[in-house]
Amino acid sequence: MQGLAVVLFPVVLMLFALFMERVENRLRKLLEPEEEVQQYLERASNAEVNELAKLGVPAAAAHPGRRRTRGDELDVAQAS
């Protein structure tokens, strides 16, 4: 009986590792920033990113008037 456990343990461990890899890949896809979010972060000023980080996404989205219009945008490199 103990010999069977010694043989099955590596097989079960390998199957568990493969299962966890699939779970990790699915989670990674869910957590990747969407293209829209990535574009916003690329063109947002440091102040906007700091406000987003401080308030969180729901609070920042509740105040859309604070965002600058497209003509008023600064380059992130100039803002820092």
KASUL-V931228 format. One record per pair of residues at least 12 apart in sequence whose ideal C-beta (glycine too) atoms are under 8 Angstrom apart, sorted by the first residue. I is the first residue (numbers start at 0). J is the second residue. If there is no record, write none. Layout:
I,J
I,J
This chain:
41,75
42,72
42,75
43,75
44,67
44,72
44,73
44,75
44,78
45,75
45,78
45,79
46,78
47,66
47,67
50,65
